[in-house]
Amino acid sequence: MRQIFLLILLFIVGQWLVKAVRRHDAQTARRTGAQGAGARSANGAAGGGAHPSAAPQLAEPMIRCVECGVHAPKSDSVVVAGQPFCSAAHAQRHGARPSGRDAR
């Protein structure tokens, strides 16, 4: 019975310590954030936190190259005749190759 009581007590003390450390980190971040750029964030709450310009960006869409099958970012891709390619060299190589109908 004493062991169970001791485990419960250790759990409660551990939770209290974790919350105290998180509270201290939040206060430190709030102090440094308030000095950097204004005392209020975008949602009007006092303190630091994430600034609107520092919001996480979504991942860029990827395309699959028709020539080699490699996935590349859409901004780096080349689209020729509605088909995406990972580079201009692959677009040229694919255009120079005879297609299935032309080869007959």
Residue pairs with C-beta under 8 A, 6 or more apart in sequence:
26 47
29 47
29 48
29 49
30 46
30 47
30 48
30 49
31 48
32 48
33 47
33 48
33 49
34 46
34 47
34 48
36 48
37 51
39 46
39 47
40 46
41 47
41 48
41 49
41 50
41 51
41 52
42 51
42 52
60 73
60 74
60 75
61 73
61 74
62 71
62 72
62 73
62 74
63 71
63 72
63 73
63 74
63 77
63 84
63 86
64 70
64 71
64 84
65 71
65 72
65 77
65 84
65 85
65 86
65 87
65 90
66 83
66 84
66 85
66 90
66 94
67 85
67 86
67 90
67 91
67 93
67 94
68 86
68 90
70 86
72 86
74 84
76 86
77 84
77 85
77 86
78 84
78 85
78 86
78 87
78 88
78 90
78 91
79 85
80 91
80 94
80 95
81 95
83 91
83 94
85 91
85 94
